[in-house]
Amino acid sequence: MEDKLITSTTTTQNISATEQSVIHIWGQTQLSGEVQISGAKNSALVVMAGSLLCSSGCRLRNIPGLVDVDKMCQIIEALGVKIQRNGEVLDFDTTGFNCHTPPFELVSKLRAAFFAIGPILARMGVAKVPMPGGCSIGARPIELHVRGLQAMGAHVEIEHGIVNAYVTGSSKRLQGAKIYLDYPSVGATETLMMAATLADGETILENAAKEPEVVDLANFCIAIGAKIFGAGTDRITIVGVDKLHSADYSIIPDRVEAATFLVAGAITNSEISLFPVIPDHLTAAVAKLEQIGAKVVLDAPDRLRVVPTGILRGTDIETLPYPAFPTDMQAQFMAMLAISEGNSVITETVFENRLQHVAELKRMGANIKVKGNHAIVEGVAMLSGATVTATDLRASAALVLAGLAAQGKTTIQGLHHLDRGYDRLEAKMRNLGAKIERVHVNGDGDLVAHPEEVIVRV
Ligand code: UD1
């Protein structure tokens, strides 16, 4: 019998403003079995924006079921595009794409939506896109995106929180340019790469981001007819073409979700298989897991198995751009280091405010001190269940992992973060044997719906 969740996204959206959901976890349960890894959130969002480059439309497969994906659909639809969703498949009909102003209320809630400025400007010669707000992990400026578009001939004015970019001249086309990024920003690389696909001439991005999601976007753009060379290196060359056609494209598996499940195995002393994965995308995470004590076995080219050894020992971690250890896996590894023998130092260099989960892990008995962008973790024998609040997306996954390892019951609040970026995390954990459930409570903390009401047994 398989649990088929109607989708946690739908469930979350259907509860009223005065209600919220919380997750309860009863820790120290052995996990086992296989987990299916969904499509990568960060690829899916930007490739969806990239669909605006197609003159007629495209089909995207392996799209994860996430609140952020729903929001991106709404934003693209607001531009005149028709989207049909069938499970993990999205069909885009871009023939009606006629609007260059995505709505403020939607873009302000989804940072990745700002990256659509590249394709909108490339297709229409004008784009008015609200600035993305800062978020709980940092201020998240956009000057690298703006400077790159200016180098390609765009006029950019920022007024009343709206980035107004336009190209003058009869062709309304951006011009190829040589652009050096001061920092290998993932979003800026993606914005500029998409913008350059339809520009006049050649664009070279130096010090480009090398993340697998950048390569996935480049592969999608190539599938629709773009000429892109060097994605995955720090020098990407894009030769502009006149028009981009349709394609049927499948998103890569989510390396952050995969790493989260690898940690789930190690932290609960359980053997778990993951499929499908691209092991090369997980090199840094696997290397750290092995230093900490777990073994990671390659069972097939797209299948990994985490095998615990009963030992977890401290290690130091520094987050940096790919291929180094990713900031999006820092919180999850911190949960594991909190119960690893000895001391660990975690240094967060990518975002300035991404250690807020420390306070929540401390509620569960972790011994962690923060000094600037360093977290000094002194391993404790065991965490204990507590009521904790997710402070951002990856922090919420870290709390789930901590709850799985902890003695007793953990209750996690603030699940809107989790639903943004993890496709049915509780259902997947439950299939592995975790004792985890989501309940909907009203403002007073009273139960209003039990998870069984949203799960159909088939
Ligand atoms: C993307 C990912 C996010 C991941 C991050 C780093 C998506 C939707 N999100 O975010 O999950 O954590 O990469 O791997 O793909 N910066 C500037 N100026 C800019 C742009 C960025 O100073 O114009 C700074 C940011 O504030 C941050 C650092 O550069 O400190 C990295 O940001 P960036 O690589 O751009 O991350 P995102 O693309 O926003």
Residues whose N, C-alpha, C, O or C-beta is under 5 A from the ligand:
A	BS01	UD1	N42 A112 R140 P141 I142 E143 L144 H145 P184 S185 V186 G187 A188 T327 D328 V350 F351
